[in-house]
Amino acid sequence: MQPVSLVKRAYCVLLREGIIAVTIKTVRFCALRIELVLALFLAYISLRNEDLIVFANSSERCEFSGNMKYLFLELTNDYDKNCVWLTQYDEIEKLLSDHGYKSCKTDTLKSRVYLLRAKYAVTDVDFDNRQWWYLHSATTIQLWHGYPLKQLPEEEREGMNARIQIFDYACLNNHVEEAELRTHKNIDKVYYTGYPRNDLFFREIHDAEIGVNPVAQEILERIPPEETVIGYFPTWRENEDVDPIEADIFNTYLEEHDAHCIIKPHRYTDPFVDDTEFERIHVHPPTGDIYPIFEDIDILITDYSSIYFDYMLLDRPVAFYPYDYEDYIKNRGLNLDYDSMTPGPKPHEFNKLLDDLSDLISDDPYHQERQNILNDVFVDYEGEAVSNIYDNILR
């Protein structure tokens, strides 16, 4: 920032807020610049610990989940790595500490020491600017968090495109994902390791239940084991002004088909149905790791969420419900051809969705389509993402 611009901004703050506000803002600005210089110097001379790995995320949510979670658990338990989870939330720090794992609050002196000492730093979105200061000589690893069916929101794309930091490694699924991510992030080397969270579908992972919302287990305990469980996991929409389901009709339908539906709104979306009014519709809170309950879901309903790519590893039917397709394409957009990448029925109306669900309950004609897409998406992946990452980067 140019000195003239700084003076002009300070003068405007002085006129608008007074001398005290100018003084406070000036002190903060100078403190940040001093911290930046000190952090870069310390990061440059720091002797980093080969076994210390920090996990951090600039857009963290109040949950322990995703690719970071499963890499964290397996490296700690199976590879004897010293892993530390940085978090904004007291609840997550306590949750991990109570189970014997290392966790530390972000923006504390202790977290800065971890960032300076760690040989490796892992994220599935990005590190914030201040974390990058302390990671100058560390090895940075990008895990990412979803297959690029839909485009990123414009604000997020602009923010990512403005970043100049370079990730040493990215651990992805295939060249399509790599090409899309490289348009938004600077990456040195990419490995097609698969996603650590999907290793759960191939073997038991110790402590995988940590981070699962307690409500999930309560819901599953209320559902008889012989009845069909449908999961409805819609993606986030900037303007959600339509109720996608008619709850009264849906509850009756579920009763007639000996079925239950678990609805999990996107973590940035409020629930669109009150499940206290219905016996067979169950609302999962927006936060919490849902991957450990995928084994209990017989049919998945989604729209544009890339979660279905992972679910297909279980080889179970998926119904796609793009009820707002035209508006979504106009306002958000897709990177891939929707029809060719969605192996299942694609009703645009609720009544048609119910008809298609009835067909899927009795028959699944989409097995081969799913396999074709899985073969394209998951390159040579057989449930060994964590071991692939360890062998290629951390060994």
C-alpha positions as CSV (number, residue, x, y, z in Angstrom):
1,M,0.0,0.0,0.0
2,Q,1.4,3.4,-1.0
3,P,2.3,6.0,1.7
4,V,0.1,8.6,0.1
5,S,-2.9,6.2,0.2
6,L,-2.2,5.4,3.9
7,V,-2.1,9.1,4.8
8,K,-5.3,9.7,2.9
9,R,-7.1,6.8,4.7
10,A,-5.8,8.0,8.1
11,Y,-7.1,11.5,7.4
12,C,-10.5,10.1,6.4
13,V,-10.7,8.1,9.6
14,L,-9.7,11.1,11.6
15,L,-12.5,13.2,10.2
16,R,-15.0,10.4,10.5
17,E,-14.0,8.7,13.9
18,G,-11.6,11.0,15.7
19,I,-8.0,10.9,16.9
20,I,-8.5,7.9,19.2
21,A,-9.7,5.7,16.3
22,V,-6.8,6.8,14.1
23,T,-4.3,6.0,16.9
24,I,-5.8,2.5,17.5
25,K,-5.8,1.7,13.8
26,T,-2.3,2.9,13.3
27,V,-1.0,0.9,16.2
28,R,-2.7,-2.2,14.9
29,F,-1.3,-1.6,11.4
30,C,2.2,-1.2,12.7
31,A,1.9,-4.3,14.9
32,L,0.8,-6.4,12.0
33,R,3.7,-5.2,9.8
34,I,6.2,-5.9,12.6
35,E,4.7,-9.4,13.1
36,L,4.9,-10.0,9.4
37,V,8.6,-9.2,9.2
38,L,9.4,-11.1,12.4
39,A,7.3,-14.1,11.2
40,L,9.1,-14.2,7.8
41,F,12.5,-14.0,9.5
42,L,11.7,-16.7,12.0
43,A,10.2,-18.9,9.3
44,Y,13.3,-18.5,7.3
45,I,15.7,-19.5,10.1
46,S,13.4,-22.1,11.8
47,L,14.6,-25.6,12.2
48,R,11.5,-27.5,11.4
49,N,10.5,-30.8,13.0
50,E,10.2,-33.6,10.4
51,D,7.4,-35.4,12.4
52,L,5.3,-32.3,13.2
53,I,2.3,-31.7,10.9
54,V,-0.2,-28.8,11.4
55,F,-3.7,-28.9,10.1
56,A,-5.4,-25.5,9.5
57,N,-8.1,-24.0,7.4
58,S,-8.9,-20.3,6.6
59,S,-12.7,-21.0,6.2
60,E,-13.0,-23.4,9.1
61,R,-16.5,-24.6,10.2
62,C,-17.3,-25.7,13.7
63,E,-16.8,-29.4,12.9
64,F,-14.1,-32.1,12.7
65,S,-14.6,-33.6,9.3
66,G,-13.4,-33.8,5.7
67,N,-10.2,-34.9,4.1
68,M,-8.2,-33.2,6.8
69,K,-9.9,-35.2,9.6
70,Y,-9.1,-38.6,8.1
71,L,-5.5,-37.7,7.2
72,F,-5.1,-36.3,10.8
73,L,-6.5,-39.5,12.4
74,E,-4.5,-42.0,10.3
75,L,-1.2,-40.1,10.5
76,T,-1.5,-39.8,14.2
77,N,-2.7,-43.4,14.9
78,D,-1.0,-45.5,12.2
79,Y,2.1,-43.5,11.2
80,D,3.1,-42.1,14.6
81,K,3.2,-38.6,13.3
82,N,2.9,-35.6,15.7
83,C,-0.2,-33.9,14.3
84,V,-1.8,-30.7,15.6
85,W,-5.2,-29.5,14.7
86,L,-5.6,-25.7,14.7
87,T,-9.1,-24.4,15.3
88,Q,-11.1,-21.2,16.0
89,Y,-13.5,-23.1,18.2
90,D,-13.3,-24.1,21.8
91,E,-15.7,-27.0,21.2
92,I,-13.4,-28.6,18.6
93,E,-10.3,-28.1,20.7
94,K,-12.0,-29.8,23.7
95,L,-13.4,-32.6,21.6
96,L,-10.0,-33.6,20.3
97,S,-8.2,-33.0,23.6
98,D,-10.8,-35.2,25.3
99,H,-9.9,-38.0,22.9
100,G,-6.2,-37.7,23.4
101,Y,-5.4,-35.7,20.2
102,K,-3.4,-32.4,20.0
103,S,-5.4,-29.3,19.2
104,C,-4.7,-25.6,19.6
105,K,-6.7,-22.4,19.2
106,T,-5.9,-20.4,16.1
107,D,-4.3,-17.0,16.6
108,T,-2.5,-17.9,19.8
109,L,1.2,-17.7,20.5
110,K,1.2,-21.5,20.8
111,S,-0.3,-21.9,17.3
112,R,2.4,-19.6,15.9
113,V,5.1,-21.8,17.4
114,Y,3.5,-24.9,15.9
115,L,3.4,-23.1,12.5
116,L,7.1,-22.2,12.8
117,R,8.2,-25.6,13.9
118,A,6.1,-27.9,11.6
119,K,7.8,-29.4,8.6
120,Y,4.4,-29.9,7.0
121,A,1.1,-27.9,6.9
122,V,-2.1,-29.3,5.6
123,T,-5.4,-27.7,4.5
124,D,-8.4,-28.6,2.3
125,V,-9.3,-25.0,1.4
126,D,-6.5,-22.5,2.2
127,F,-4.4,-21.0,5.0
128,D,-5.2,-17.5,6.1
129,N,-2.7,-14.7,5.3
130,R,-1.2,-14.7,8.8
131,Q,-0.7,-18.5,8.8
132,W,1.1,-18.2,5.5
133,W,3.6,-15.8,7.1
134,Y,4.8,-18.5,9.4
135,L,4.9,-21.3,6.7
136,H,7.6,-19.7,4.5
137,S,9.9,-22.7,4.7
138,A,7.4,-25.4,5.5
139,T,6.0,-28.0,3.0
140,T,2.4,-27.1,2.3
141,I,-0.2,-29.7,1.2
142,Q,-3.6,-29.0,-0.4
143,L,-6.1,-31.8,0.0
144,W,-9.1,-29.9,-1.5
145,H,-12.7,-30.9,-0.7
146,G,-14.8,-31.8,-3.7
147,Y,-15.0,-32.7,-7.3
148,P,-15.5,-29.7,-9.6
149,L,-19.0,-30.4,-10.9
150,K,-20.2,-26.9,-10.1
151,Q,-18.4,-23.6,-10.4
152,L,-17.1,-21.8,-7.3
153,P,-19.0,-18.7,-6.2
154,E,-17.7,-15.6,-7.9
155,E,-16.4,-14.0,-4.7
156,E,-14.5,-17.1,-3.7
157,R,-13.0,-17.4,-7.2
158,E,-11.8,-13.8,-7.1
159,G,-10.3,-14.2,-3.7
160,M,-8.5,-17.3,-4.7
161,N,-7.2,-15.9,-7.9
162,A,-5.7,-13.0,-6.0
163,R,-3.5,-15.3,-3.9
164,I,0.2,-15.5,-4.7
165,Q,1.2,-18.3,-2.3
166,I,2.3,-21.6,-3.8
167,F,1.3,-25.0,-2.5
168,D,4.1,-27.5,-2.7
169,Y,1.7,-30.4,-3.2
170,A,-1.9,-31.1,-4.0
171,C,-3.5,-34.5,-3.4
172,L,-6.4,-34.9,-5.8
173,N,-8.3,-37.5,-7.8
174,N,-7.6,-36.9,-11.5
175,H,-6.5,-34.5,-14.2
176,V,-9.9,-32.8,-14.5
177,E,-9.8,-31.8,-10.8
178,E,-6.2,-30.7,-11.2
179,A,-6.9,-28.5,-14.2
180,E,-9.8,-26.8,-12.4
181,L,-7.8,-26.2,-9.2
182,R,-4.8,-24.9,-11.0
183,T,-7.0,-22.1,-12.4
184,H,-7.5,-20.8,-8.9
185,K,-4.4,-21.8,-6.9
186,N,-0.7,-22.0,-7.4
187,I,0.5,-25.6,-7.1
188,D,3.9,-27.0,-7.6
189,K,3.3,-30.8,-7.8
190,V,0.1,-32.8,-7.9
191,Y,-0.4,-36.5,-6.9
192,Y,-3.6,-38.5,-7.7
193,T,-3.8,-40.0,-4.3
194,G,-7.6,-40.1,-3.9
195,Y,-9.4,-38.4,-0.9
196,P,-8.5,-39.5,2.6
197,R,-12.2,-39.3,3.7
198,N,-13.1,-42.0,1.2
199,D,-10.6,-44.5,2.8
200,L,-13.4,-45.0,5.4
201,F,-15.5,-46.9,2.8
202,F,-12.7,-49.5,2.4
203,R,-11.6,-50.2,6.0
204,E,-12.2,-49.3,9.6
205,I,-10.5,-46.0,10.7
206,H,-9.8,-45.6,14.4
207,D,-11.9,-42.9,16.0
208,A,-13.8,-42.1,12.8
209,E,-16.9,-41.5,15.0
210,I,-15.2,-38.3,16.5
211,G,-17.0,-35.3,14.9
212,V,-20.2,-37.2,14.1
213,N,-23.1,-35.1,15.3
214,P,-24.8,-37.0,18.2
215,V,-28.1,-36.3,16.5
216,A,-27.1,-38.6,13.7
217,Q,-26.9,-41.6,16.0
218,E,-30.1,-40.7,17.7
219,I,-31.9,-40.6,14.3
220,L,-30.4,-44.0,13.2
221,E,-31.5,-45.6,16.4
222,R,-35.1,-44.6,15.8
223,I,-35.1,-46.3,12.3
224,P,-35.9,-50.0,12.2
225,P,-33.0,-51.8,10.5
226,E,-35.2,-53.5,7.9
227,E,-36.6,-50.2,6.5
228,T,-35.1,-48.1,3.7
229,V,-33.0,-45.1,4.6
230,I,-32.9,-42.2,2.1
231,G,-30.4,-39.4,2.6
232,Y,-31.2,-36.0,1.1
233,F,-28.1,-33.7,1.0
234,P,-28.7,-30.6,-1.1
235,T,-26.0,-28.1,-1.9
236,W,-25.7,-24.5,-0.8
237,R,-27.7,-21.9,-2.7
238,E,-27.1,-18.1,-2.4
239,N,-30.8,-17.4,-2.6
240,E,-33.0,-20.2,-1.3
241,D,-36.6,-19.1,-1.6
242,V,-38.2,-22.5,-2.6
243,D,-39.2,-25.4,-0.4
244,P,-37.8,-28.4,-2.4
245,I,-40.1,-30.9,-0.8
246,E,-43.8,-31.1,0.3
247,A,-43.2,-32.5,3.7
248,D,-46.8,-33.7,4.4
249,I,-46.9,-35.7,1.1
250,F,-43.3,-36.9,1.5
251,N,-43.9,-38.2,5.1
252,T,-47.0,-40.2,3.8
253,Y,-45.0,-41.5,0.9
254,L,-42.2,-42.7,3.3
255,E,-44.8,-44.4,5.5
256,E,-46.3,-46.3,2.5
257,H,-42.8,-47.5,1.4
258,D,-41.4,-48.4,4.8
259,A,-38.8,-45.8,4.5
260,H,-37.3,-42.9,6.3
261,C,-35.4,-39.8,5.0
262,I,-32.5,-38.0,6.7
263,I,-32.2,-34.5,5.5
264,K,-28.9,-32.7,6.1
265,P,-28.9,-29.1,5.0
266,H,-25.7,-27.5,3.8
267,R,-23.7,-26.1,6.7
268,Y,-24.5,-22.5,5.6
269,T,-28.2,-23.2,5.1
270,D,-31.1,-23.3,7.6
271,P,-33.3,-26.5,7.6
272,F,-36.3,-26.1,5.3
273,V,-38.5,-28.6,7.2
274,D,-39.5,-29.0,10.9
275,D,-39.0,-32.7,11.6
276,T,-40.8,-32.5,14.9
277,E,-44.1,-32.6,12.9
278,F,-43.2,-35.9,11.1
279,E,-42.3,-39.4,12.1
280,R,-40.3,-40.4,9.0
281,I,-38.5,-37.2,8.1
282,H,-35.4,-36.5,10.2
283,V,-33.3,-33.4,10.0
284,H,-29.6,-33.7,10.7
285,P,-28.0,-30.5,11.9
286,P,-26.0,-28.5,9.3
287,T,-22.7,-29.4,10.9
288,G,-21.1,-32.7,11.7
289,D,-19.2,-35.4,9.8
290,I,-21.7,-37.5,7.8
291,Y,-19.3,-39.9,6.2
292,P,-19.5,-42.5,9.0
293,I,-23.2,-42.8,8.5
294,F,-23.1,-43.3,4.7
295,E,-23.1,-47.1,5.3
296,D,-26.6,-46.7,6.8
297,I,-28.0,-44.8,3.7
298,D,-29.6,-47.0,1.0
299,I,-30.4,-44.2,-1.5
300,L,-29.0,-40.7,-1.8
301,I,-30.8,-37.7,-3.1
302,T,-28.8,-34.6,-4.1
303,D,-28.7,-31.9,-6.7
304,Y,-25.3,-30.4,-7.7
305,S,-23.3,-31.4,-4.6
306,S,-20.2,-33.4,-5.4
307,I,-20.8,-35.5,-2.4
308,Y,-22.4,-38.1,-4.6
309,F,-19.1,-39.0,-6.3
310,D,-17.9,-40.3,-2.9
311,Y,-21.2,-42.0,-2.1
312,M,-21.0,-43.9,-5.4
313,L,-18.0,-45.8,-4.0
314,L,-20.6,-47.8,-2.1
315,D,-22.3,-48.7,-5.4
316,R,-25.8,-47.6,-4.2
317,P,-28.4,-45.6,-6.2
318,V,-28.5,-41.9,-6.4
319,A,-31.5,-39.7,-7.4
320,F,-30.7,-36.2,-8.6
321,Y,-33.2,-33.5,-7.9
322,P,-32.3,-30.3,-9.8
323,Y,-35.6,-28.6,-9.2
324,D,-34.1,-25.1,-9.9
325,Y,-31.8,-26.2,-12.8
326,E,-32.2,-23.2,-15.0
327,D,-31.8,-20.6,-12.2
328,Y,-28.8,-22.5,-10.8
329,I,-27.0,-22.7,-14.2
330,K,-27.7,-19.0,-14.7
331,N,-26.5,-17.8,-11.3
332,R,-23.8,-20.3,-10.4
333,G,-22.9,-22.4,-13.4
334,L,-21.4,-25.9,-13.8
335,N,-18.0,-27.0,-15.0
336,L,-19.1,-30.4,-16.3
337,D,-22.0,-31.6,-18.4
338,Y,-24.7,-32.4,-15.9
339,D,-26.5,-35.1,-17.7
340,S,-23.5,-37.2,-18.5
341,M,-22.0,-36.9,-15.0
342,T,-25.1,-37.8,-13.0
343,P,-25.9,-41.6,-13.2
344,G,-29.5,-41.7,-11.9
345,P,-32.9,-40.2,-12.5
346,K,-33.0,-36.4,-12.7
347,P,-36.6,-35.2,-11.9
348,H,-37.3,-31.5,-11.8
349,E,-40.6,-31.8,-9.9
350,F,-41.3,-33.3,-6.5
351,N,-44.0,-35.7,-7.7
352,K,-41.7,-37.1,-10.3
353,L,-39.0,-37.5,-7.6
354,L,-41.3,-39.7,-5.6
355,D,-42.0,-41.9,-8.7
356,D,-38.3,-42.2,-9.3
357,L,-37.6,-43.1,-5.7
358,S,-40.1,-45.9,-5.9
359,D,-38.3,-47.3,-9.0
360,L,-34.9,-47.1,-7.2
361,I,-36.3,-48.9,-4.1
362,S,-37.4,-51.8,-6.2
363,D,-34.7,-51.8,-8.9
364,D,-31.3,-50.2,-9.6
365,P,-30.6,-49.9,-13.4
366,Y,-27.7,-47.4,-13.0
367,H,-24.9,-49.7,-11.7
368,Q,-22.9,-49.7,-14.9
369,E,-23.3,-45.9,-15.4
370,R,-21.9,-45.4,-11.9
371,Q,-19.0,-47.7,-12.5
372,N,-18.1,-45.8,-15.7
373,I,-18.0,-42.5,-13.9
374,L,-16.1,-43.9,-10.9
375,N,-13.4,-45.3,-13.3
376,D,-13.0,-41.8,-14.7
377,V,-13.1,-39.9,-11.4
378,F,-11.0,-42.1,-9.1
379,V,-7.8,-42.9,-10.9
380,D,-6.5,-46.3,-9.6
381,Y,-8.0,-45.5,-6.2
382,E,-8.5,-48.5,-3.9
383,G,-9.0,-46.9,-0.5
384,E,-5.4,-46.0,0.1
385,A,-5.3,-42.2,-0.1
386,V,-3.5,-41.8,3.2
387,S,-0.8,-44.3,2.4
388,N,-0.4,-42.7,-1.0
389,I,0.1,-39.3,0.6
390,Y,2.5,-40.7,3.1
391,D,4.6,-42.6,0.5
392,N,4.8,-39.7,-2.0
393,I,5.2,-36.8,0.4
394,L,5.7,-37.6,4.1
395,R,7.9,-40.6,4.1
